Amino acid sequence: SLLNKQLKNLLNNNVSYDHLLRIAVNNKKISFSLRKRKKISSSFKGIIVSYKRSNPLVKNLYYKKILGFLKSISTTEYEILLTHNKKILEGCTTNVICVKNTRLYMPKNNYYFGITLKFISKYSKRKIFKRDIFIKELNLFDEILLVGSGKGIVQIKSIPQKKWKNKSSIIFNELHDLYNSY
């Protein structure tokens, strides 16, 4: 098949990969890309931006604005946190999990439910509660975690705009170990 032929051209059987494979399809073409997974900074920061994807429930290729945000930062040191109506929605390349007293919270809606978030929801012994996460309430949270295929599990150390700083690593360590065990 065409798909198998393209993948064989892209991948070398003699290489062990820690890369991200992206396959995008529209009505005119199929696009393949393979990129090496980047090492994430231990002092990772969040940047708050007011923007909501046009259709966040569906993964799509209409993301010129997102690419513009990503070009303005080092994605190994920062993540853009998308907000709308003063609520945190998601990161440009990740889902957001906020932790308060070891309880996990994620936004109620307006985000793409990614593969890594599905993995955590399925395999973690902890329930993730859905709620509105207001920007003004960020200081109530002990940890803010980013989860996504490209980054795995990442702990935000600070959000300078809101003077938020990480207060714990309990849940990060637990979910990071869970993710890496698979």
Backbone as CSV, one residue per row, in Angstrom:
resi,resn,N_x,N_y,N_z,CA_x,CA_y,CA_z,C_x,C_y,C_z
1,SER,0.832,-1.191,0.000,0.000,0.000,0.000,0.873,1.249,0.000
2,LEU,0.288,2.349,-0.387,1.002,3.620,-0.443,1.543,4.017,0.930
3,LEU,0.726,3.823,1.950,1.141,4.171,3.312,2.378,3.373,3.732
4,ASN,2.373,2.078,3.537,3.525,1.242,3.893,4.770,1.655,3.121
5,LYS,4.631,1.958,1.853,5.763,2.368,1.022,6.380,3.672,1.531
6,GLN,5.522,4.643,1.852,6.016,5.927,2.356,6.717,5.766,3.708
7,LEU,6.149,4.938,4.583,6.763,4.734,5.893,8.104,4.021,5.773
8,LYS,8.212,3.043,4.874,9.487,2.347,4.674,10.553,3.298,4.156
9,ASN,10.164,4.260,3.325,11.106,5.269,2.837,11.566,6.194,3.955
10,LEU,10.697,6.427,4.928,10.990,7.356,6.017,11.796,6.707,7.144
11,LEU,11.554,5.421,7.378,12.165,4.731,8.514,13.236,3.746,8.058
12,ASN,14.277,3.625,8.858,15.358,2.680,8.604,15.215,1.528,9.595
13,ASN,15.131,0.317,9.117,14.936,-0.852,9.998,16.083,-1.069,10.977
14,ASN,17.247,-0.519,10.697,18.427,-0.730,11.551,18.601,0.366,12.602
15,VAL,17.613,1.224,12.762,17.723,2.349,13.685,16.674,2.215,14.785
16,SER,17.088,2.492,16.032,16.156,2.549,17.149,15.726,4.009,17.298
17,TYR,14.433,4.269,17.186,13.938,5.639,17.164,13.348,6.081,18.492
18,ASP,13.668,7.306,18.897,12.927,8.029,19.921,12.498,9.327,19.248
19,HIS,11.651,9.170,18.263,11.220,10.262,17.407,9.700,10.367,17.433
20,LEU,9.209,11.432,16.861,7.771,11.642,16.717,7.415,11.505,15.247
21,LEU,6.503,10.612,14.957,6.022,10.404,13.601,4.682,11.109,13.467
22,ARG,4.574,11.976,12.473,3.338,12.698,12.233,2.821,12.331,10.855
23,ILE,1.579,11.932,10.792,0.910,11.656,9.524,-0.317,12.552,9.481
24,ALA,-0.372,13.415,8.483,-1.506,14.338,8.334,-2.176,14.079,6.994
25,VAL,-3.478,14.094,7.007,-4.248,13.778,5.805,-5.287,14.866,5.571
26,ASN,-5.409,15.301,4.327,-6.556,16.120,3.940,-7.071,15.590,2.612
27,ASN,-8.003,16.277,1.984,-8.598,15.726,0.764,-7.672,15.783,-0.448
28,LYS,-6.508,16.423,-0.317,-5.588,16.535,-1.446,-4.267,15.793,-1.248
29,LYS,-3.847,15.591,0.003,-2.536,14.966,0.203,-2.405,14.276,1.551
30,ILE,-1.361,13.438,1.621,-0.937,12.807,2.865,0.476,13.309,3.130
31,SER,0.698,13.802,4.333,1.997,14.362,4.699,2.608,13.526,5.822
32,PHE,3.889,13.210,5.700,4.625,12.454,6.717,5.782,13.301,7.220
33,SER,6.030,13.262,8.502,7.253,13.891,9.019,7.744,13.067,10.204
34,LEU,9.033,13.041,10.356,9.685,12.330,11.452,10.653,13.305,12.088
35,ARG,10.479,13.560,13.377,11.405,14.476,14.044,11.836,13.909,15.380
36,LYS,13.074,14.207,15.709,13.676,13.702,16.940,12.993,14.348,18.143
37,ARG,12.746,13.540,19.158,12.169,14.050,20.406,13.219,14.919,21.093
38,LYS,12.823,16.113,21.504,13.754,17.050,22.144,13.754,16.885,23.651
39,LYS,14.910,17.142,24.266,15.034,17.072,25.725,14.458,18.353,26.329
40,ILE,13.584,18.186,27.317,12.878,19.305,27.938,13.687,19.870,29.102
41,SER,13.700,21.189,29.222,14.401,21.886,30.293,13.806,21.522,31.654
42,SER,14.653,21.473,32.670,14.171,21.180,34.031,13.537,22.417,34.681
43,SER,13.676,23.580,34.044,13.044,24.802,34.578,11.984,25.305,33.590
44,PHE,11.122,24.399,33.171,10.111,24.664,32.153,9.110,25.725,32.638
45,LYS,8.742,26.656,31.733,7.846,27.752,32.095,6.608,27.775,31.196
46,GLY,5.527,28.308,31.731,4.301,28.502,30.963,4.121,29.966,30.620
47,ILE,3.546,30.214,29.449,3.231,31.573,29.001,1.744,31.593,28.652
48,ILE,1.001,32.485,29.275,-0.439,32.562,29.061,-0.755,33.459,27.869
49,VAL,-1.583,32.937,26.957,-2.015,33.673,25.772,-3.522,33.492,25.632
50,SER,-4.216,34.558,25.294,-5.665,34.472,25.081,-5.928,34.029,23.643
51,TYR,-6.282,32.759,23.491,-6.598,32.209,22.171,-7.279,30.858,22.359
52,LYS,-8.296,30.609,21.541,-8.986,29.314,21.540,-8.970,28.795,20.111
53,ARG,-8.603,27.533,19.940,-8.607,26.935,18.611,-10.011,27.023,18.005
54,SER,-10.071,27.071,16.679,-11.369,27.181,16.011,-12.242,25.953,16.268
55,ASN,-11.647,24.773,16.313,-12.390,23.557,16.649,-11.480,22.675,17.491
56,PRO,-11.405,22.955,18.788,-10.444,22.246,19.641,-10.750,20.771,19.880
57,LEU,-11.954,20.336,19.590,-12.311,18.942,19.840,-11.761,17.989,18.790
58,VAL,-11.322,18.527,17.663,-10.835,17.718,16.553,-9.411,18.147,16.213
59,LYS,-8.529,17.181,16.097,-7.171,17.502,15.680,-7.232,17.879,14.209
60,ASN,-6.716,19.048,13.868,-6.799,19.515,12.491,-5.555,20.285,12.092
61,LEU,-5.454,20.610,10.833,-4.272,21.302,10.321,-4.482,22.803,10.162
62,TYR,-5.517,23.352,10.751,-5.759,24.790,10.704,-5.139,25.436,11.938
63,TYR,-3.825,25.543,11.916,-3.186,26.054,13.128,-2.037,27.026,12.845
64,LYS,-2.234,27.917,11.880,-1.209,28.930,11.590,-0.928,29.807,12.808
65,LYS,-1.971,30.173,13.538,-1.799,31.000,14.740,-0.974,30.243,15.788
66,ILE,-1.267,28.957,15.977,-0.523,28.133,16.931,0.953,28.071,16.510
67,LEU,1.211,27.836,15.229,2.595,27.787,14.745,3.303,29.114,14.981
68,GLY,2.582,30.204,14.835,3.164,31.520,15.125,3.577,31.643,16.576
69,PHE,2.724,31.172,17.489,3.082,31.182,18.913,4.326,30.335,19.155
70,LEU,4.349,29.139,18.570,5.449,28.203,18.798,6.774,28.711,18.230
71,LYS,6.719,29.431,17.119,7.955,29.978,16.528,8.571,31.051,17.413
72,SER,7.771,31.655,18.284,8.260,32.750,19.118,8.933,32.270,20.405
73,ILE,8.952,30.952,20.650,9.513,30.426,21.904,10.423,29.230,21.632
74,SER,11.179,28.855,22.636,11.906,27.584,22.617,10.968,26.557,23.242
75,THR,10.517,25.597,22.440,9.540,24.608,22.935,10.147,23.612,23.914
76,THR,11.458,23.651,24.107,12.077,22.799,25.127,12.126,23.508,26.484
77,GLU,11.788,24.807,26.495,11.831,25.590,27.725,10.491,26.212,28.103
78,TYR,9.571,26.314,27.126,8.300,27.001,27.340,7.152,26.263,26.664
79,GLU,5.952,26.475,27.197,4.716,26.072,26.525,3.760,27.248,26.589
80,ILE,3.086,27.493,25.487,2.048,28.510,25.440,0.770,27.874,26.001
81,LEU,0.187,28.494,27.018,-1.064,28.024,27.603,-2.200,28.846,27.006
82,LEU,-3.065,28.169,26.268,-4.176,28.837,25.606,-5.306,29.070,26.599
83,THR,-5.887,30.269,26.562,-6.968,30.629,27.467,-8.103,31.271,26.675
84,HIS,-9.276,31.210,27.272,-10.448,31.869,26.687,-11.407,32.182,27.823
85,ASN,-11.965,33.376,27.809,-12.868,33.805,28.889,-12.229,33.629,30.266
86,LYS,-10.939,33.943,30.335,-10.172,33.915,31.590,-9.995,32.516,32.168
87,LYS,-10.130,31.479,31.307,-9.966,30.085,31.739,-8.844,29.428,30.943
88,ILE,-8.062,28.577,31.616,-7.042,27.768,30.960,-7.744,26.676,30.159
89,LEU,-7.305,26.463,28.902,-7.898,25.434,28.055,-6.935,24.277,27.806
90,GLU,-5.754,24.606,27.284,-4.771,23.591,26.892,-3.473,24.306,26.538
91,GLY,-2.429,23.524,26.313,-1.208,24.084,25.775,-1.247,23.980,24.259
92,CYS,-0.345,24.673,23.583,-0.291,24.581,22.118,-0.025,23.152,21.663
93,THR,0.785,22.416,22.428,1.146,21.050,22.041,0.839,20.026,23.138
94,THR,0.102,20.439,24.160,-0.125,19.564,25.312,-1.511,19.769,25.908
95,ASN,-1.897,18.839,26.748,-3.044,19.015,27.632,-2.525,19.481,28.982
96,VAL,-3.389,20.114,29.764,-3.019,20.669,31.059,-3.727,19.898,32.174
97,ILE,-2.946,19.515,33.175,-3.500,18.929,34.402,-3.002,19.781,35.558
98,CYS,-3.930,20.285,36.364,-3.567,21.074,37.542,-3.789,20.211,38.778
99,VAL,-2.929,20.389,39.764,-2.965,19.547,40.963,-3.110,20.426,42.201
100,LYS,-4.085,20.063,43.020,-4.295,20.742,44.305,-4.501,19.659,45.356
101,ASN,-3.627,19.636,46.360,-3.713,18.630,47.431,-3.778,17.215,46.858
102,THR,-2.959,16.917,45.899,-2.830,15.634,45.183,-4.090,15.226,44.409
103,ARG,-5.041,16.130,44.234,-6.212,15.871,43.364,-5.938,16.489,42.001
104,LEU,-6.289,15.766,40.963,-6.011,16.184,39.591,-7.243,16.829,38.963
105,TYR,-6.990,17.934,38.266,-8.058,18.667,37.593,-7.632,18.982,36.168
106,MET,-8.603,18.929,35.270,-8.366,19.332,33.890,-9.524,20.228,33.471
107,PRO,-9.312,21.037,32.437,-10.397,21.921,31.998,-11.655,21.141,31.621
108,LYS,-12.803,21.795,31.777,-14.088,21.174,31.461,-14.247,20.911,29.967
109,ASN,-13.820,21.870,29.143,-14.065,21.747,27.712,-13.128,22.644,26.894
110,ASN,-13.330,22.647,25.587,-12.576,23.469,24.637,-11.102,23.111,24.537
111,TYR,-10.807,21.813,24.469,-9.450,21.338,24.260,-9.514,20.020,23.500
112,TYR,-8.400,19.666,22.890,-8.293,18.375,22.211,-7.855,17.336,23.242
113,PHE,-8.603,16.259,23.381,-8.297,15.208,24.358,-7.221,14.299,23.750
114,GLY,-5.961,14.595,24.051,-4.826,13.937,23.422,-4.563,12.514,23.886
115,ILE,-3.693,11.848,23.156,-3.344,10.447,23.406,-2.735,10.258,24.791
116,THR,-1.837,11.146,25.184,-1.178,10.997,26.485,-2.167,11.227,27.627
117,LEU,-3.081,12.163,27.456,-4.118,12.381,28.458,-5.031,11.157,28.559
118,LYS,-5.344,10.546,27.430,-6.144,9.307,27.439,-5.399,8.203,28.192
119,PHE,-4.089,8.113,27.955,-3.268,7.119,28.635,-3.326,7.315,30.158
120,ILE,-3.128,8.545,30.609,-3.141,8.834,32.043,-4.515,8.547,32.637
121,SER,-5.560,8.958,31.916,-6.927,8.703,32.390,-7.189,7.212,32.556
122,LYS,-6.622,6.420,31.667,-6.860,4.977,31.704,-6.000,4.253,32.746
123,TYR,-4.720,4.615,32.855,-3.790,3.824,33.666,-3.450,4.401,35.040
124,SER,-3.702,5.667,35.262,-3.418,6.223,36.585,-4.485,5.769,37.571
125,LYS,-4.064,5.545,38.806,-5.036,5.165,39.835,-5.822,6.386,40.319
126,ARG,-5.424,7.561,39.869,-6.086,8.796,40.285,-7.155,9.228,39.278
127,LYS,-8.255,9.673,39.784,-9.316,10.225,38.942,-8.948,11.670,38.591
128,ILE,-9.254,12.060,37.379,-9.047,13.450,36.965,-10.417,14.116,36.909
129,PHE,-10.583,15.162,37.692,-11.852,15.883,37.766,-11.858,17.016,36.742
130,LYS,-12.976,17.195,36.062,-13.122,18.292,35.106,-13.722,19.495,35.819
131,ARG,-13.099,20.650,35.606,-13.612,21.895,36.174,-13.043,23.070,35.398
132,ASP,-13.674,24.210,35.512,-13.095,25.421,34.936,-11.862,25.779,35.748
133,ILE,-10.782,26.049,35.057,-9.532,26.443,35.716,-9.298,27.907,35.351
134,PHE,-9.674,28.783,36.257,-9.563,30.217,36.011,-8.127,30.689,36.227
135,ILE,-7.691,31.580,35.366,-6.330,32.129,35.460,-6.104,32.729,36.845
136,LYS,-7.097,33.445,37.359,-6.940,34.112,38.658,-6.797,33.121,39.812
137,GLU,-7.121,31.846,39.585,-7.030,30.822,40.631,-5.774,29.961,40.535
138,LEU,-4.878,30.273,39.630,-3.695,29.430,39.439,-2.892,29.229,40.714
139,ASN,-2.823,30.253,41.550,-2.024,30.131,42.774,-2.598,29.133,43.779
140,LEU,-3.814,28.635,43.532,-4.386,27.592,44.393,-3.764,26.222,44.104
141,PHE,-3.113,26.097,42.944,-2.603,24.795,42.519,-1.144,24.602,42.917
142,ASP,-0.845,23.389,43.380,0.510,23.027,43.808,1.402,22.675,42.617
143,GLU,0.794,22.035,41.616,1.532,21.593,40.434,0.680,21.879,39.200
144,ILE,1.361,22.180,38.100,0.705,22.256,36.799,1.528,21.380,35.871
145,LEU,0.867,20.367,35.315,1.547,19.404,34.460,1.056,19.547,33.027
146,LEU,1.959,19.307,32.106,1.644,19.282,30.686,1.837,17.860,30.207
147,VAL,0.888,17.352,29.447,0.996,15.987,28.943,0.726,15.984,27.442
148,GLY,1.612,15.334,26.703,1.443,15.264,25.258,2.427,14.300,24.643
149,SER,2.125,13.830,23.459,2.973,12.848,22.777,4.393,13.355,22.577
150,GLY,4.538,14.611,22.254,5.870,15.166,21.991,6.695,15.423,23.233
151,LYS,6.037,15.736,24.331,6.751,16.091,25.556,6.666,15.016,26.634
152,GLY,5.733,14.104,26.516,5.520,13.135,27.588,4.819,13.829,28.736
153,ILE,5.390,13.732,29.941,4.861,14.413,31.128,5.882,15.479,31.530
154,VAL,5.448,16.720,31.578,6.336,17.839,31.912,5.730,18.624,33.065
155,GLN,6.581,19.042,33.971,6.147,19.851,35.099,6.493,21.313,34.813
156,ILE,5.495,22.189,34.900,5.773,23.621,34.779,6.375,24.075,36.105
157,LYS,7.517,24.727,36.034,8.159,25.238,37.249,7.645,26.622,37.617
158,SER,7.236,27.404,36.576,6.712,28.741,36.875,5.910,29.287,35.701
159,ILE,5.030,30.217,36.043,4.324,31.040,35.062,4.598,32.476,35.494
160,PRO,5.678,33.064,34.971,6.103,34.396,35.434,5.019,35.472,35.347
161,GLN,4.172,35.460,34.321,3.119,36.475,34.176,2.208,36.536,35.390
162,LYS,1.986,35.401,36.032,1.062,35.322,37.160,1.780,35.082,38.483
163,LYS,3.101,35.135,38.437,3.925,34.908,39.633,3.604,33.556,40.281
164,TRP,3.230,32.577,39.439,2.952,31.236,39.928,4.244,30.428,39.929
165,LYS,4.477,29.691,41.017,5.631,28.800,41.101,5.177,27.436,41.590
166,ASN,5.837,26.430,41.083,5.564,25.054,41.471,5.846,24.854,42.962
167,LYS,4.940,24.141,43.649,5.081,23.917,45.094,5.343,22.460,45.456
168,SER,5.214,21.550,44.479,5.340,20.132,44.775,5.739,19.377,43.508
169,SER,6.187,18.145,43.697,6.492,17.265,42.557,5.880,15.879,42.758
170,ILE,5.013,15.734,43.716,4.462,14.418,44.058,3.755,13.776,42.867
171,ILE,2.805,14.480,42.287,2.021,13.920,41.190,2.854,13.845,39.917
172,PHE,3.695,14.842,39.681,4.581,14.781,38.518,5.417,13.507,38.555
173,ASN,6.057,13.245,39.685,6.901,12.046,39.798,6.087,10.778,39.579
174,GLU,4.902,10.727,40.150,4.042,9.555,40.019,3.630,9.320,38.555
175,LEU,3.146,10.361,37.884,2.691,10.208,36.496,3.851,10.013,35.529
176,HIS,4.959,10.671,35.814,6.162,10.515,34.985,6.651,9.064,35.038
177,ASP,6.688,8.503,36.238,7.097,7.099,36.394,6.114,6.159,35.701
178,LEU,4.831,6.425,35.846,3.807,5.612,35.182,4.003,5.647,33.665
179,TYR,4.148,6.834,33.119,4.316,7.016,31.667,5.567,6.310,31.167
180,ASN,6.660,6.477,31.898,7.933,5.859,31.478,7.944,4.354,31.656
181,SER,7.082,3.827,32.532,7.043,2.379,32.731,6.433,1.652,31.533
182,TYR,5.709,2.379,30.703,5.132,1.779,29.515,6.036,2.048,28.349
